[in-house]
Amino acid sequence: MSLDPELTREDGCRVCSIADALDLVGDRWSLLVVREVAFGVRRFTDIQRNTGAPREMLTARLRKLEEVGVLTRTRYSAHPPRFEYGLTEAGRALAPILRSLRRWGERFAPPNPA
């Protein structure tokens, strides 16, 4: 990885695409949502069950991931309105990052007893 320490923003912070990416997908729930959709889990209740995310948190993360272009949302029921989620090109591009994070976790992060 190459960094150019001379690039800074007007506020003095270093310009960093890592920080920019973390602003979009760098929290626990966002990455777990992407993991589930990558596994083929497309519906809210299933994503919630598999991640353990609180309803309000999951709703917010799904909206954000859709807004930033990581997920798509498709209606599958009109009454009541229900939606499925899919990965965009940007979402699919996160797959190797998630695989690397999983391998890192298997090596360095002790299991979290539930």
C-alpha positions as CSV (number, residue, x, y, z in Angstrom):
1,M,0.0,0.0,0.0
2,S,1.4,3.4,-1.0
3,L,0.4,6.5,0.9
4,D,1.1,10.1,-0.1
5,P,1.4,12.0,3.2
6,E,1.2,15.4,1.5
7,L,-2.4,15.1,0.4
8,T,-4.6,16.8,3.0
9,R,-8.1,18.2,3.0
10,E,-8.9,21.8,3.8
11,D,-9.6,20.7,7.4
12,G,-6.1,19.3,7.7
13,C,-7.2,15.7,7.6
14,R,-5.2,13.3,5.4
15,V,-7.0,12.3,2.1
16,C,-7.5,8.6,2.4
17,S,-9.7,6.3,0.4
18,I,-9.7,3.8,3.3
19,A,-11.4,6.4,5.5
20,D,-13.8,7.2,2.7
21,A,-14.7,3.6,2.3
22,L,-15.2,3.1,6.1
23,D,-17.6,6.0,6.0
24,L,-19.7,4.0,3.7
25,V,-19.4,0.4,4.9
26,G,-17.2,0.4,7.9
27,D,-19.5,-0.5,10.7
28,R,-20.5,-4.0,12.0
29,W,-24.0,-4.0,10.8
30,S,-23.2,-2.8,7.3
31,L,-20.6,-5.5,6.7
32,L,-22.9,-8.2,8.2
33,V,-25.7,-7.1,5.9
34,V,-23.4,-7.3,2.8
35,R,-22.3,-10.7,4.0
36,E,-25.9,-12.0,4.2
37,V,-26.9,-10.6,0.9
38,A,-23.7,-12.1,-0.7
39,F,-24.8,-15.5,0.8
40,G,-28.2,-15.1,-1.0
41,V,-30.2,-13.9,2.0
42,R,-32.4,-11.2,0.4
43,R,-35.3,-10.4,2.8
44,F,-35.4,-8.1,5.8
45,T,-36.5,-10.7,8.4
46,D,-33.9,-13.2,7.3
47,I,-31.1,-10.6,7.3
48,Q,-32.2,-9.5,10.8
49,R,-32.3,-13.1,12.1
50,N,-28.9,-14.0,10.7
51,T,-27.2,-10.8,11.9
52,G,-29.0,-10.1,15.1
53,A,-29.3,-6.5,14.2
54,P,-31.9,-4.4,16.0
55,R,-34.8,-3.6,13.6
56,E,-34.2,0.2,13.6
57,M,-30.4,-0.3,13.1
58,L,-31.0,-2.7,10.2
59,T,-33.5,-0.4,8.5
60,A,-31.0,2.4,8.7
61,R,-28.2,0.3,7.4
62,L,-30.2,-1.0,4.5
63,R,-31.3,2.5,3.5
64,K,-27.7,3.8,3.7
65,L,-26.3,0.9,1.7
66,E,-28.9,1.5,-1.0
67,E,-28.2,5.2,-1.0
68,V,-24.4,4.7,-1.5
69,G,-24.9,2.2,-4.2
70,V,-23.9,-1.0,-2.4
71,L,-27.4,-2.6,-2.5
72,T,-30.4,-2.6,-4.7
73,R,-34.0,-2.9,-3.4
74,T,-36.7,-4.6,-5.3
75,R,-40.4,-4.9,-4.3
76,Y,-41.7,-8.5,-4.2
77,S,-45.0,-7.8,-2.6
78,A,-47.4,-4.9,-3.0
79,H,-49.7,-5.6,-0.1
80,P,-48.1,-5.2,2.3
81,P,-45.1,-3.6,0.6
82,R,-42.1,-6.0,1.0
83,F,-38.7,-5.7,-0.5
84,E,-35.7,-7.9,-1.4
85,Y,-32.1,-6.7,-1.5
86,G,-29.4,-7.5,-3.9
87,L,-25.8,-6.5,-4.4
88,T,-24.7,-3.9,-6.9
89,E,-21.3,-4.1,-8.7
90,A,-19.9,-2.1,-5.7
91,G,-21.5,-4.6,-3.3
92,R,-20.1,-7.6,-5.2
93,A,-16.7,-6.0,-5.1
94,L,-16.7,-6.2,-1.3
95,A,-16.7,-10.1,-1.4
96,P,-12.9,-10.5,-1.5
97,I,-12.6,-7.9,1.3
98,L,-15.1,-9.9,3.4
99,R,-13.2,-13.1,2.7
100,S,-9.9,-11.5,3.8
101,L,-11.6,-10.1,6.9
102,R,-13.0,-13.6,7.7
103,R,-9.5,-15.2,7.3
104,W,-8.0,-12.5,9.5
105,G,-10.7,-13.0,12.1
106,E,-10.1,-16.8,12.0
107,R,-6.4,-16.2,12.7
108,F,-6.4,-13.3,15.1
109,A,-9.8,-12.8,16.6
110,P,-10.9,-15.2,19.4
111,P,-14.4,-16.6,19.0
112,N,-17.1,-14.4,20.7
113,P,-19.1,-16.7,22.9
114,A,-22.8,-16.0,22.4
